[in-house]
């Protein structure tokens, strides 16, 4: 499955710099972070998902 996400220019640069430091592509780093989050404890994933949903609640409401 392919997923597309929007990042701010600053976030893109952060991802690029960190990926370069680790010697991987930004795409591979982003994939590894998502996989790590999904494989972590259910409580951590749920807390992260809840933070994202709450932060973007108004945007999601407008899209519906």
N, CA, C and O atoms as a GROMACS GRO file, in nm:
protein
  256
    1UNK      N    1   0.084  -0.117   0.000
    1UNK     CA    2   0.000   0.000   0.000
    1UNK      C    3   0.089   0.123   0.000
    1UNK      O    4   0.191   0.128   0.068
    2UNK      N    5   0.049   0.221  -0.076
    2UNK     CA    6   0.120   0.349  -0.076
    2UNK      C    7   0.034   0.451  -0.002
    2UNK      O    8  -0.088   0.456  -0.019
    3UNK      N    9   0.101   0.532   0.079
    3UNK     CA   10   0.034   0.638   0.154
    3UNK      C   11   0.108   0.767   0.126
    3UNK      O   12   0.231   0.771   0.122
    4UNK      N   13   0.033   0.872   0.108
    4UNK     CA   14   0.091   1.004   0.085
    4UNK      C   15   0.062   1.092   0.206
    4UNK      O   16  -0.051   1.094   0.255
    5UNK      N   17   0.163   1.164   0.252
    5UNK     CA   18   0.142   1.256   0.364
    5UNK      C   19   0.198   1.392   0.328
    5UNK      O   20   0.294   1.403   0.251
    6UNK      N   21   0.138   1.496   0.382
    6UNK     CA   22   0.186   1.632   0.360
    6UNK      C   23   0.271   1.673   0.479
    6UNK      O   24   0.230   1.658   0.594
    7UNK      N   25   0.390   1.724   0.451
    7UNK     CA   26   0.480   1.775   0.552
    7UNK      C   27   0.513   1.920   0.520
    7UNK      O   28   0.516   1.959   0.403
    8UNK      N   29   0.537   1.997   0.623
    8UNK     CA   30   0.580   2.135   0.600
    8UNK      C   31   0.721   2.132   0.542
    8UNK      O   32   0.792   2.032   0.557
    9UNK      N   33   0.763   2.239   0.478
    9UNK     CA   34   0.901   2.243   0.428
    9UNK      C   35   1.004   2.216   0.538
    9UNK      O   36   1.104   2.150   0.515
   10UNK      N   37   0.978   2.268   0.658
   10UNK     CA   38   1.072   2.246   0.769
   10UNK      C   39   1.076   2.098   0.807
   10UNK      O   40   1.183   2.046   0.837
   11UNK      N   41   0.962   2.032   0.806
   11UNK     CA   42   0.957   1.889   0.839
   11UNK      C   43   1.027   1.806   0.732
   11UNK      O   44   1.096   1.710   0.763
   12UNK      N   45   1.008   1.844   0.607
   12UNK     CA   46   1.075   1.774   0.497
   12UNK      C   47   1.227   1.785   0.514
   12UNK      O   48   1.299   1.687   0.498
   13UNK      N   49   1.272   1.904   0.548
   13UNK     CA   50   1.416   1.924   0.566
   13UNK      C   51   1.467   1.845   0.686
   13UNK      O   52   1.575   1.786   0.680
   14UNK      N   53   1.391   1.842   0.794
   14UNK     CA   54   1.429   1.763   0.912
   14UNK      C   55   1.440   1.615   0.875
   14UNK      O   56   1.537   1.548   0.913
   15UNK      N   57   1.343   1.565   0.802
   15UNK     CA   58   1.343   1.425   0.760
   15UNK      C   59   1.463   1.396   0.671
   15UNK      O   60   1.530   1.294   0.686
   16UNK      N   61   1.490   1.487   0.578
   16UNK     CA   62   1.602   1.469   0.487
   16UNK      C   63   1.735   1.467   0.562
   16UNK      O   64   1.820   1.382   0.536
   17UNK      N   65   1.752   1.561   0.654
   17UNK     CA   66   1.878   1.569   0.730
   17UNK      C   67   1.896   1.444   0.816
   17UNK      O   68   2.006   1.387   0.820
   18UNK      N   69   1.791   1.402   0.883
   18UNK     CA   70   1.802   1.283   0.969
   18UNK      C   71   1.828   1.158   0.886
   18UNK      O   72   1.908   1.072   0.925
   19UNK      N   73   1.761   1.146   0.772
   19UNK     CA   74   1.784   1.031   0.684
   19UNK      C   75   1.928   1.030   0.634
   19UNK      O   76   1.992   0.925   0.631
   20UNK      N   77   1.978   1.146   0.596
   20UNK     CA   78   2.116   1.155   0.548
   20UNK      C   79   2.214   1.114   0.660
   20UNK      O   80   2.311   1.042   0.635
   21UNK      N   81   2.187   1.160   0.781
   21UNK     CA   82   2.272   1.125   0.896
   21UNK      C   83   2.276   0.975   0.918
   21UNK      O   84   2.380   0.919   0.954
   22UNK      N   85   2.161   0.910   0.896
   22UNK     CA   86   2.151   0.765   0.917
   22UNK      C   87   2.192   0.684   0.794
   22UNK      O   88   2.204   0.562   0.801
   23UNK      N   89   2.212   0.752   0.682
   23UNK     CA   90   2.253   0.683   0.560
   23UNK      C   91   2.142   0.607   0.491
   23UNK      O   92   2.166   0.503   0.429
   24UNK      N   93   2.020   0.659   0.502
   24UNK     CA   94   1.905   0.597   0.437
   24UNK      C   95   1.829   0.704   0.359
   24UNK      O   96   1.855   0.823   0.375
   25UNK      N   97   1.734   0.662   0.277
   25UNK     CA   98   1.652   0.759   0.206
   25UNK      C   99   1.545   0.813   0.301
   25UNK      O  100   1.509   0.746   0.398
   26UNK      N  101   1.495   0.932   0.274
   26UNK     CA  102   1.386   0.984   0.358
   26UNK      C  103   1.264   0.891   0.357
   26UNK      O  104   1.197   0.874   0.459
   27UNK      N  105   1.235   0.830   0.243
   27UNK     CA  106   1.122   0.737   0.234
   27UNK      C  107   1.143   0.616   0.324
   27UNK      O  108   1.051   0.572   0.394
   28UNK      N  109   1.265   0.561   0.323
   28UNK     CA  110   1.293   0.446   0.408
   28UNK      C  111   1.286   0.482   0.556
   28UNK      O  112   1.239   0.402   0.637
   29UNK      N  113   1.332   0.601   0.591
   29UNK     CA  114   1.325   0.644   0.730
   29UNK      C  115   1.180   0.661   0.773
   29UNK      O  116   1.142   0.616   0.881
   30UNK      N  117   1.099   0.726   0.690
   30UNK     CA  118   0.957   0.744   0.723
   30UNK      C  119   0.888   0.609   0.738
   30UNK      O  120   0.808   0.590   0.830
   31UNK      N  121   0.917   0.516   0.648
   31UNK     CA  122   0.858   0.382   0.656
   31UNK      C  123   0.898   0.314   0.786
   31UNK      O  124   0.814   0.254   0.853
   32UNK      N  125   1.025   0.323   0.823
   32UNK     CA  126   1.075   0.258   0.944
   32UNK      C  127   1.008   0.317   1.069
   32UNK      O  128   0.976   0.244   1.163
   33UNK      N  129   0.987   0.448   1.068
   33UNK     CA  130   0.922   0.513   1.183
   33UNK      C  131   0.778   0.464   1.196
   33UNK      O  132   0.733   0.434   1.307
   34UNK      N  133   0.706   0.457   1.086
   34UNK     CA  134   0.568   0.410   1.090
   34UNK      C  135   0.563   0.264   1.136
   34UNK      O  136   0.481   0.228   1.221
   35UNK      N  137   0.648   0.181   1.081
   35UNK     CA  138   0.651   0.039   1.120
   35UNK      C  139   0.682   0.026   1.268
   35UNK      O  140   0.620  -0.054   1.338
   36UNK      N  141   0.779   0.104   1.316
   36UNK     CA  142   0.815   0.100   1.457
   36UNK      C  143   0.696   0.141   1.544
   36UNK      O  144   0.670   0.077   1.646
   37UNK      N  145   0.626   0.245   1.505
   37UNK     CA  146   0.509   0.289   1.580
   37UNK      C  147   0.402   0.181   1.583
   37UNK      O  148   0.342   0.154   1.687
   38UNK      N  149   0.377   0.120   1.469
   38UNK     CA  150   0.274   0.015   1.461
   38UNK      C  151   0.313  -0.109   1.542
   38UNK      O  152   0.226  -0.179   1.594
   39UNK      N  153   0.442  -0.136   1.552
   39UNK     CA  154   0.488  -0.253   1.625
   39UNK      C  155   0.507  -0.227   1.774
   39UNK      O  156   0.527  -0.320   1.852
   40UNK      N  157   0.500  -0.100   1.814
   40UNK     CA  158   0.516  -0.068   1.956
   40UNK      C  159   0.389  -0.105   2.030
   40UNK      O  160   0.290  -0.148   1.969
   41UNK      N  161   0.391  -0.090   2.158
   41UNK     CA  162   0.276  -0.129   2.238
   41UNK      C  163   0.150  -0.059   2.190
   41UNK      O  164   0.156   0.054   2.141
   42UNK      N  165   0.038  -0.125   2.202
   42UNK     CA  166  -0.090  -0.070   2.160
   42UNK      C  167  -0.121   0.061   2.229
   42UNK      O  168  -0.182   0.149   2.168
   43UNK      N  169  -0.081   0.076   2.355
   43UNK     CA  170  -0.109   0.199   2.429
   43UNK      C  171  -0.036   0.317   2.366
   43UNK      O  172  -0.094   0.426   2.353
   44UNK      N  173   0.088   0.298   2.327
   44UNK     CA  174   0.165   0.408   2.265
   44UNK      C  175   0.103   0.446   2.132
   44UNK      O  176   0.091   0.565   2.100
   45UNK      N  177   0.065   0.346   2.052
   45UNK     CA  178   0.004   0.375   1.922
   45UNK      C  179  -0.128   0.448   1.942
   45UNK      O  180  -0.155   0.547   1.874
   46UNK      N  181  -0.210   0.401   2.034
   46UNK     CA  182  -0.339   0.464   2.060
   46UNK      C  183  -0.322   0.608   2.106
   46UNK      O  184  -0.396   0.696   2.064
   47UNK      N  185  -0.225   0.632   2.192
   47UNK     CA  186  -0.200   0.767   2.242
   47UNK      C  187  -0.156   0.858   2.128
   47UNK      O  188  -0.202   0.972   2.119
   48UNK      N  189  -0.068   0.809   2.041
   48UNK     CA  190  -0.021   0.888   1.928
   48UNK      C  191  -0.136   0.918   1.832
   48UNK      O  192  -0.152   1.031   1.786
   49UNK      N  193  -0.216   0.817   1.803
   49UNK     CA  194  -0.330   0.836   1.713
   49UNK      C  195  -0.429   0.936   1.772
   49UNK      O  196  -0.481   1.021   1.700
   50UNK      N  197  -0.455   0.925   1.900
   50UNK     CA  198  -0.547   1.017   1.967
   50UNK      C  199  -0.496   1.161   1.960
   50UNK      O  200  -0.574   1.254   1.937
   51UNK      N  201  -0.364   1.181   1.981
   51UNK     CA  202  -0.306   1.316   1.972
   51UNK      C  203  -0.326   1.374   1.832
   51UNK      O  204  -0.363   1.490   1.818
   52UNK      N  205  -0.301   1.293   1.730
   52UNK     CA  206  -0.316   1.340   1.592
   52UNK      C  207  -0.461   1.374   1.562
   52UNK      O  208  -0.490   1.478   1.502
   53UNK      N  209  -0.552   1.287   1.602
   53UNK     CA  210  -0.694   1.312   1.576
   53UNK      C  211  -0.742   1.437   1.648
   53UNK      O  212  -0.816   1.517   1.590
   54UNK      N  213  -0.702   1.453   1.772
   54UNK     CA  214  -0.744   1.571   1.849
   54UNK      C  215  -0.685   1.699   1.788
   54UNK      O  216  -0.754   1.800   1.777
   55UNK      N  217  -0.558   1.694   1.750
   55UNK     CA  218  -0.491   1.811   1.693
   55UNK      C  219  -0.559   1.857   1.564
   55UNK      O  220  -0.568   1.977   1.538
   56UNK      N  221  -0.607   1.762   1.484
   56UNK     CA  222  -0.665   1.792   1.353
   56UNK      C  223  -0.817   1.780   1.350
   56UNK      O  224  -0.877   1.770   1.243
   57UNK      N  225  -0.878   1.779   1.468
   57UNK     CA  226  -1.022   1.757   1.479
   57UNK      C  227  -1.103   1.853   1.392
   57UNK      O  228  -1.195   1.811   1.321
   58UNK      N  229  -1.070   1.981   1.398
   58UNK     CA  230  -1.145   2.081   1.321
   58UNK      C  231  -1.130   2.058   1.171
   58UNK      O  232  -1.228   2.068   1.097
   59UNK      N  233  -1.010   2.027   1.126
   59UNK     CA  234  -0.988   1.999   0.985
   59UNK      C  235  -1.071   1.879   0.939
   59UNK      O  236  -1.136   1.885   0.835
   60UNK      N  237  -1.068   1.771   1.017
   60UNK     CA  238  -1.146   1.653   0.982
   60UNK      C  239  -1.296   1.683   0.979
   60UNK      O  240  -1.367   1.632   0.892
   61UNK      N  241  -1.343   1.765   1.073
   61UNK     CA  242  -1.485   1.801   1.077
   61UNK      C  243  -1.524   1.876   0.949
   61UNK      O  244  -1.631   1.853   0.894
   62UNK      N  245  -1.437   1.964   0.902
   62UNK     CA  246  -1.466   2.041   0.781
   62UNK      C  247  -1.465   1.954   0.656
   62UNK      O  248  -1.535   1.984   0.559
   63UNK      N  249  -1.387   1.847   0.658
   63UNK     CA  250  -1.378   1.760   0.541
   63UNK      C  251  -1.500   1.671   0.524
   63UNK      O  252  -1.526   1.621   0.414
   64UNK      N  253  -1.573   1.650   0.631
   64UNK     CA  254  -1.689   1.559   0.626
   64UNK      C  255  -1.810   1.625   0.567
   64UNK      O  256  -1.915   1.563   0.556
   0.00000   0.00000   0.00000
